[in-house]
């Protein structure tokens, strides 16, 4: 939690309380339904919460914008971002029902009013979004096919509407078909060794119908 306070200094008392609750909530639910590896649960704030919030170092979501989190797992990056941006609407989707159950219970416990959780496939989600976020659920070619018709036409942010994707390693080959992709190295924002090879990719998507 100290790391969250170090990198995000303008949190309200309510936001601090919500972030502090995450550890107990996830440890409790993880004991019942394994959604985070045992090694990672002890590094929850570094490997999951702070990693999710890396998106906020690149882009500040505006009030009333809509964000789709595809393959959210236990709620990452969606839940930490929803705490940080209470006036932004987040729709978290995962194809595994037990993971969405945990997401919904955590959302209820935190009192988050800006989160909707859905069990299902991304392709089936209705609606249009300013951005689609994810943490390395599949290769980029397949991911774009899932979400390319889900981007809203009107642009309100400095970054063009599209995908914000958290992934590590060498992305040269994976992004070969996406010349407009921009890669942000997370080590530029966080000093911990964990972020040395981690990146965030922005891919603008045109409105398609």
N, C-alpha and C positions, 0 to 999 in steps of 0.2 A: 504493500500500500504506500510505502514511503516513495517508491519509484513513481507512482501515479502522481503524488503530490509534487514531486520534483519536476516533472515534465509538464504538468498541467496545474498551474498555480491559481487559476481564477475559479475554482470549483465552489459551488454553494455548499452550505452545510448539508442540505438534502443529498446532493450529489456525492459528497464525501461519505455520508452514511450509507448510501446505496452501494458504492464501491466497496466499502468495508464489509458489507453483508455478503458479498459474493463468495468469499472463501468458505464460510460456514455452510452456505447454501449448496455450493458445488461439492464440498466434501460429504455432506449428508446425502445428497442425491446420487453421487458417484458410488457410494457404498451400496446403494440399492440397484442402480442402473448404470453400468459402466459406460460413460460417455467421454471420459478423459483418461488417458493412461495414468497409471499410478505414479510414474516418474514425473509426469507433467503436472499432476494435481498439486504437488509440493512447490511447483514453480508457477502457480496459476497466474499471479499478477504479471510476471515477466513474459511467459510464453503464450499466454492467451489474452489477458486483459490489455497489457501494454502493446502487444503485437497488433491487436485489433485497433487500438487507438492511433496506431501509426498513420492510418488513413486521414485522421484529423490534422496531422502535421502537414499534409499536402493540400487538403481541401476542407474548408469550413462549410458545413451544410447549412443552408439558409432555412429560416422558419418556413413551414408549410411545404418544404420539398419532400419528395417521396423516394425511399431507398428500398431496394429488394436485396435481401441477403440469401443467396442460393447455396444450398448444402451447408446450412448453418451449424449442423452438428448439435453441440450443447448450447449454442447461442452466440457463436463467434464468427465474424466480428460484430454482429447485430446488437447484442445486449449492451456491451460497453459503449458502443456508439450511441445507442438510444439513451443511456444515462447522460452522456456528454452533450447530446443535442435533443433536449426534451421537447422542442417545438418542431422537430422533424419526424415524419411518419416512417416507421420501419416495418417491413413485411418479411418475416423470417420463414423460410421454407426448407424442408428436408424430407427425403423419401423414406426415412426410417422413423416409424411412429414413436418408439420409446425415447428417441432423442427430442422430438417435438414435445413429448410429455414433460420432460425435464425443463425445456425452454419455457413452456407455459407456466409451470410451477414457480420457476425463478422469477418470471415476469410478474406473476401474481404477488409473490412475496415482497418484491421491490416496489409494487404499486405503480408500475410503468403503464401509463395510459396511451403511449405512442407506439406500441408494439402489437402486431398481429402475427400469430404463429400458425402455420399451415402444414399439415402432413400431406405430402404429395410431390409430384415432379415439377420442376421449374417451368417446363413447357406448358403446363396446364394452368399456371397462375394467370388470373385475369388482372387487367389494369396496366397502366403505363407509369414509368418511374424515371426520375432524373438520373439516378445512378443504380447500377447493379454491382454489389460488392460480394466478395467471396475469398475464401482462403484455400486455394489450390485444390479444388474438388476434382478437376479433370484437366485434360490438355486444352489449350486455348481454342483450337479449331472447333472442338465439340461444344465448349462452353458458349462461344459466340452463336452457334446454331441454336442453342437453347433459348438465348435471351435477345437475339437481334431485333425482334419485333416488339420489345417491351419498353423501349425508350420513348419518352414523351418528346414532342416536337419543340415546345418552347424551352429556350435555354435561359437560365437565371444565374448560373455560376460562371466564374472566370474559366474554369475548365469546361470543355464541351461535354455534354451529356454522354454517358456511356458506361464503360466497365472500370472498376477500381479493384484490382486483383492482387492479393498478397501471396507471394511465392518466393522460394529461395533458389540458389544455384544459378547456373548458366542458362539464360533464357533465349539465347541467340537463335537456336534452331526452332524452338517452339513459337517464337514471334516472327518467323520469316515471312509469314503471309499477312503480317500486320505492320506495314511501313509507317503508319501514323502512331504507333505505340510509343509511349514515353515511359522510361524506367526511372524510378526514384529509389536510390539506395537508402535503406533505413538506418544505416550506420552514420548517415549525415545528420540524423535527428536524435539518435540514442547511442550512448557510449558503451553499453553492455556488449560483451563478446557474442551473445546470442544473435545479435542483429548484424553481425559482420557480413553474412552472405544473404541476408534477407532483403527483399525488394518489394516495391509496390508498382504495379503496371497500370497505366491509364490508357485505355483504348477508346477513342471517340466512336460512337455509333450513330449513324444517320437514322432519322425517323423513317420507318418502313411500314407500309400497310398493303 
